[in-house]
Amino acid sequence: MRTQAALAALALCGTLALTACNGDDEAGAPGSPASPAVSAPATATASPSAAASPSSAPSKKPAPTATSSATPAGTKKPPAPGSTCDHKMPISPDEVAVYRYTPEGGVHSLIIKHGNWGCAAPGMDAAPFETVGKETFLNIAEDAKITAVTPIVASPVSQPITLQQLIDWLIAHPNQGRVFRYHLDSEGVIDWMDQQYTS
């Protein structure tokens, strides 16, 4: 009796053990009531409406091009006849109007006047040299380098001449006041002169 009861109890435990194991497998199977629903992870997708459309961006219009009726740079309106300019040049330190020649004192001397440049009149090619003060003398060296233009020579481009050529012209055409740029040597004597074009 005891042996049979022990065998029956052992068989019952084996049956219970098998049933419990099968129950666990079924609980984990998909679709069983005990299995929790697994949801797929949510993925963020941008919809076309969420993206900024060209119409939603602030519109920028091109700035209007400025138009000016001003005179272009580098051009100047010609002065009206009879008008005067609005500046006065200072006395030129190295330009004089030459009027005559004199050999007084045994040296070559030019009779000159200092001055400044005025304003060109309408239709004139160059501004006038306006003299101031009294006539004075400037000694010039025998070998001074001299260049001249029209009317002393027949050329609008500077041409070299000798002192004698200048003297001859001044004697033949006194008091014309032709303008020369000049330079003095260490002794205060003119060592070069360059005639300025004054039309």
C-alpha positions in Angstrom: 0.0 0.0 0.0 2.7 2.4 0.9 4.7 1.6 -2.2 1.7 2.2 -4.5 0.8 5.5 -2.8 4.4 6.7 -3.2 4.4 5.8 -6.9 1.0 7.5 -7.5 2.2 10.7 -5.8 5.4 10.7 -7.9 3.4 10.3 -11.1 1.1 13.2 -10.1 4.1 15.5 -9.5 5.5 14.7 -12.9 2.2 15.5 -14.5 2.0 18.8 -12.7 5.5 19.7 -13.7 4.9 19.1 -17.4 1.7 21.1 -17.3 3.4 24.0 -15.7 6.2 24.1 -18.3 3.7 23.9 -21.2 1.8 26.7 -19.6 4.8 29.0 -19.5 5.6 28.3 -23.2 2.0 29.1 -24.2 2.0 32.3 -22.2 4.9 33.6 -24.1 3.5 32.8 -27.5 2.3 35.6 -29.7 -1.4 36.1 -29.8 -2.0 34.6 -26.3 -4.1 36.7 -24.0 -1.3 36.9 -21.5 1.3 38.2 -24.0 1.6 42.0 -23.9 1.0 43.9 -27.1 4.3 45.1 -28.6 4.1 48.4 -30.4 6.6 49.4 -33.0 8.8 52.4 -32.1 7.4 55.6 -33.4 9.5 57.2 -36.2 9.4 61.0 -36.7 8.7 61.8 -40.3 8.5 65.3 -41.6 5.4 66.0 -43.6 5.6 68.3 -46.6 3.3 70.7 -44.8 5.6 70.9 -41.8 8.6 72.1 -44.0 8.9 75.7 -44.7 7.5 76.5 -48.0 8.8 79.3 -50.3 5.6 81.2 -49.7 6.0 81.1 -45.9 9.5 82.6 -46.0 9.6 86.4 -45.8 9.8 87.8 -49.4 12.7 90.1 -50.2 12.3 92.5 -53.1 15.4 93.8 -54.9 16.3 97.3 -53.9 15.4 99.8 -56.6 18.3 101.1 -58.6 19.1 104.7 -57.8 19.0 106.9 -60.9 20.7 110.3 -60.8 20.3 113.2 -63.1 23.6 114.7 -61.9 26.4 115.4 -64.3 28.7 112.4 -64.7 32.0 112.5 -62.8 34.9 114.0 -64.7 32.7 116.4 -66.7 32.2 120.0 -66.0 29.5 122.4 -67.1 31.2 125.1 -69.2 31.0 128.6 -67.6 28.5 131.1 -68.9 30.0 134.0 -70.9 31.2 136.7 -68.7 31.2 134.5 -65.6 34.1 134.4 -63.1 35.6 131.5 -61.2 35.4 131.3 -57.4 39.1 131.1 -56.5 42.1 133.3 -56.5 45.5 131.7 -56.9 48.4 133.1 -54.7 51.3 134.9 -56.1 53.4 132.3 -58.0 56.9 131.9 -56.4 58.6 130.6 -59.6 56.7 132.1 -62.5 57.0 135.6 -64.0 55.7 137.6 -67.0 58.8 138.7 -69.0 58.4 142.2 -70.7 61.7 143.4 -71.9 65.5 142.9 -71.9 68.2 145.3 -70.6 72.0 145.0 -70.5 72.3 147.7 -67.8 75.1 147.1 -65.3 77.0 144.9 -67.7 74.8 141.9 -67.1 71.9 140.3 -68.9 68.7 141.3 -67.1 65.0 140.6 -67.8 62.4 143.1 -66.9 59.6 141.1 -65.3 56.4 141.2 -63.2 55.2 138.7 -60.7 51.6 137.5 -60.7 49.1 134.7 -60.3 46.9 132.6 -62.5 43.3 133.9 -63.1 40.3 132.1 -64.5 40.0 131.1 -68.2 37.4 133.0 -70.1 34.8 131.1 -72.1 36.3 130.0 -75.4 39.9 130.5 -74.2 42.5 127.6 -74.3 44.3 128.7 -71.1 43.9 130.8 -68.0 45.4 134.3 -68.0 48.4 135.2 -65.9 47.4 138.3 -63.9 50.4 140.5 -62.9 50.6 142.4 -59.7 53.0 145.0 -58.3 55.8 146.9 -60.2 58.3 145.8 -62.8 61.5 144.4 -61.4 64.7 142.9 -62.7 66.0 139.4 -62.7 69.5 138.6 -63.9 69.9 135.6 -66.3 73.1 133.6 -67.0 74.7 133.6 -70.4 74.4 129.8 -70.6 70.9 129.6 -69.1 68.9 126.7 -70.4 65.7 128.2 -72.0 62.7 126.5 -73.7 60.0 128.4 -75.6 56.7 127.8 -77.3 54.5 129.9 -79.6 54.8 132.8 -80.4 58.5 132.9 -79.6 58.9 129.7 -81.7 56.4 128.3 -84.1 55.5 125.3 -81.9 53.0 124.6 -79.1 55.6 122.1 -77.8 58.6 123.5 -75.8 61.7 124.0 -78.0 65.2 124.9 -76.7 66.5 128.3 -77.6 69.5 130.4 -76.7 69.6 133.5 -74.6 70.4 135.5 -77.7 67.3 134.2 -79.4 65.2 135.2 -76.4 66.8 138.7 -76.3 66.2 139.2 -80.1 62.5 138.3 -79.7 62.0 140.6 -76.6 63.6 143.5 -78.5 61.3 142.9 -81.5 58.2 142.3 -79.4 58.4 144.3 -76.1 55.8 144.4 -73.3 54.0 141.2 -74.3 54.4 139.7 -70.8 55.1 136.1 -71.9 55.0 133.8 -68.8 58.1 131.7 -67.9 58.7 129.3 -65.1 62.2 129.9 -63.8 64.9 128.7 -61.4 67.6 130.7 -59.6 71.1 129.4 -58.9 72.9 129.9 -55.6 73.8 133.5 -56.6 70.2 134.5 -57.5 70.7 134.3 -61.2 68.3 132.5 -63.6 69.9 129.3 -64.8 66.9 127.9 -66.6 63.6 129.2 -67.9 60.6 127.4 -69.5 57.9 129.3 -71.2 54.3 128.5 -70.2 51.6 128.2 -72.8 49.1 131.0 -72.4 47.4 130.9 -75.9 
